[in-house]
Amino acid sequence: MPTIRVAVHGIYGKMGQEVLKTVCKEDGLTPVGAVDARANDTTLTLPDGSGTVPLATSLDKLSGNIDVIVDFSSAEGAMTAIRTATARKINVVIGTTGLSESDYAEAKKLAEGNNTGVFIAPNFAIGAVLLMHLARIAGKHFEYADLVETHHEAKIDAPSGTALAIAKAAAEARSGPFKTNKAEKETLPGTRGGTLNGVSVHSVRMPGRVAHHEILFGGLGQTLSIRHDSINRESFMPGVVAAVKFAVKTPGLTVGLEKVLGL
């Protein structure tokens, strides 16, 4: 089977660095380029010492044969990557969160119009995807739900894309939203968090965390807690590799790693 040629968009970010390390050591994948708006050089030394790859400040300046672009940059950067890559018939794997519904609609149109694979996932950790699946099963059996998500202090968006996906999954099989407690006296505004489909969502940002999500369901005389923790960024890499291999053979837009896992 031919190797899949991969370029990383957002290479100077922590996730970009982790993706490049994984591509270097994964059988069937070959690093062929990198992009970052902060780049000052034209080549990048590979982390395993096996050589260098071209480095550019934007994807349209990166030449060569590329099968898949893996993006961990920003919502704006991700859409730029999708527009540029699909026009060049390059498949795209997006791990950046914060995309809007209109972004998804545009990605779908571009993927289908160019017969190119665009894969977008709010989370690439297999355990987090399983959490969403279990929340979807449990949601119809409980009346109340609260969700707590914790990330590092530099995360741009709140709540996380994964938290939004969990809240949507929990409410999917219900005929209406969850019941939500409304405090008669809120002594600190915003204490109950934001609300999506009746799920109260609380975001925590602080050093020492990579990603933590916990949804708590409540019913008569009982609660159910489902929790997932990513201890380090390596936890996302098996999912990224699976998405890369899926994208090259699946034209159109795919949203969520559950499609790959058969959930």
Disulfide bonds with the S-S distance in Angstrom:
none
